[in-house]
């Protein structure tokens, strides 16, 4: 039963990291977008998005009940979940380019607040987390298969 519990934890992490990678790729694709949405009658550049995650377990007592094998502990709720996707409120970058169609009256163009270097670091972190969870999932699967072989 504990192995299925760890597979559930790994699969929830895989799902969350996959969404995180999707958001990072969207950020990278829109790094040069100067006109994404209309806010208060004005177009704004693309604003970087970030994934917010939290553990499914909300209290120490529920985690303790699960660890002790108490019937009140719901082991299917372990792992991680994405609670929301938020926009980064870092100010937009301004570049002087009076020839650009999105330049303001002073000749400045506001560009996305996406930093490609930060996105690459986040992508590496998400990829490594994803790979680590795949490794845990495969190790658990291998142990389950070996335990079935013992019964033969």
N, C-alpha and C positions, 0 to 999 in steps of 0.2 A: 504494500500500500504506500509506503514511503517513497518508492521509486516513481510511482504515478504522480505523487505529490511534487517531486522534483521536476518531472516532465512538464507539469502544469506551470510551474514557476518559470522554467526555461522558455516554454512556448509563449507565455505572456510577455516576457522580455524580448523575444524575437519579434513579436508583433509591434511592440513599442519602438524598438530600434529601427524596424523597417519604416515606420511612419516618420521617425526622426530623419532617416536618410532621404525620404521623399521630400520633406520640408527643406532640408539642406539643398537638395538638387533644385528645388523651385527657387530658393534664394539665389543660387549661382546662376540660374537661367535668367534672372531678372536683375542682375547686378548693374546693367546699364539702362534700365527702364526709368525714364524721366517722367512718364505720365501713365499712372496706373488707375487711379480712381478719383472721382470728384468729391471733394470735401468742402462744404460751405461755399459752393460755387466756384471753387478753384481746383485744378488738377494737381495731384500730389504724386511724387515719385513712389516707386515701390518701397514698401517698408519691410525690413527683415522680419521674418517670422521665427518663433522658437517654440519647441514642444515642451510642455510642462508635464512631468510624470510624478506619481506618488505611489507608495506601496498600497496594495489592496487592503492590507491589515491596518486598522485604524487605531488600535489600542494595544498596550502591553499585555493586558489580560487575555485578549483574543489570541495573541501570539503564544502566550504561555499555555493556554488551553490546547492549542494545536500541537505544541511541542510535547505536551504530556499525553496526547492522544485522547483528550476528553471528547465525549460525544457532542458537547456544545461547540467545539471548535470545527468550523466548516473549512476543510482543507482545500476546497475548490476555489476559495477566494484569495489564496496566497498569490504572490507575484507582484507585478507592477501594472499600473494602468495609466493611460494618457488622460489627464484631466481636461486639458485645453491647449489650444495653440494661441499664443499671444504675439502681438506685434512689438518689436523693439522700438522704444521711444527715443533712441539716440537721434540727435538732430541730423537732418540731411546735409550732405556735402554741397557746397556751392562752388561753382567754377565760372570764371569770367569767359563767356563765349557769346558775344552779341549777335552772331550770325545764326545761332541755334534757334529753331522754331519755338522752343519752350523757354527762351530767355525772358526774364522779367524786364521791366522798363529801364533798369540799370545795367542790363546786359548779362546778368548772372543766371546760370542754369542750376537748378537744384537737382542733385543726383541722389540715387538710392543710398540708404545707410548700410548697405551690405558690404562687409569687408571680406574679400575673397580669401585672405589668409586665415581669418577666424573661421570661415566656413570650411576650409580645408582641414583645420585642426579638429573642428567638430565632426567632420566626416570621418576622419581617421579614428576618432574616439568611438563613434557609433559603429563603425565597421569592426573594430576590435571587440566591442561589447557583443555585437551580433555573432562574430566568430567564436567567442568564448562560450556563448550560450548554445551554439550549434555543437561544440565539443562536449559540453555537459549533457546535452540531449542525447548525442550519439553514445556517450559512455554509459548513460543510464539504460539506453536501449540494448547495448551490448551485455550489460549485467542481467537484464531481464531475459535475454536470449540464453545466456549461460545458465541461469537458474532453471529455465525450462529444460535444458539438456541434462541437468542433474536429475530431474524427475524421470528420465527415460530408463 
